[in-house]
Amino acid sequence: MRVVIVRNYDDVSRKAASIIAGEITSKPNAVLGLATGSTPLGTYKELVRMHRQEGLDFSRVRTFNLDEYYGLAPDHSQSYHRFMEENLFGRVNIKKGNVHIPDGLTKDVTAFCRQYEEMIRQSGGIDIQLLGIGRDGHLGFNEPGSSLGSRTRLKTLTEETVKDNARFFSKASEVPRLAITMGVGTILDARKLLLIASGGVKAEAVKASIEGPVTSQVTASALQLHPHVICVVDEPASRLLLKKDYYKYVEKIAETVEAEARI
Ligand code: GLP
């Protein structure tokens, strides 16, 4: 696992966007796994900037989102469909047919989830999955106790997650209690994982995920089982990491080796 510690939120966003842009440049029809929440906002803003100013081309890019609230229509102001449209899809040249987000209004959840998994498989699999992290260390909506082998399914949100997300709704009672989410097993199938975290409020979750035991109680700890993970975290989010100095040292060495290779 690569742990890249940067100064602040803007640096997290720039670094994550440059990794995703690199993926698109080397494979123009890349399959991106995308996330919602406040953390990826800066990453999407930077990708939009790269599209507008540097010609980053999304015309062949395909995407699969991690999750969607169950019961919310795509045009609901707090749906993840709406979030993605407003923050990324509506601002770059991606084709509507190449975008996939779980359907929060599906009548047959089991069949829908099976089909979502099938669509990911048929696309050739996700090349890089962007991930935020919940305060309890969840990925997508894989709350504590989710099987580390879980697939896309309906999940009940914890009180903590409902409370955390209440800030986006006018009333806490409006926050959906259920969501359709890719499973931890689905996430681990992606070829690369890119976790981003910012702020002291995420420090405990980051520490538990990167340095804690692998446990279904902190589903992001499953990242430790994946062969190609990059965690980009800012100083406040990395505060509790015991091996912080070592991670920084590793990045310094990598930079030196790259610089020497370029001479
Ligand atoms: C929700 C999303 C997660 C996200 C988390 C943290 O639970 N389903 O994908 O990582 O919120 O969001 P934020 O980045 O706003 O802290």
Residues whose N, C-alpha, C, O or C-beta is under 5 A from the ligand:
A	BS01	GLP	A35 T36 G37 S38 T39 G132 I133 G134 H138 G140 F141
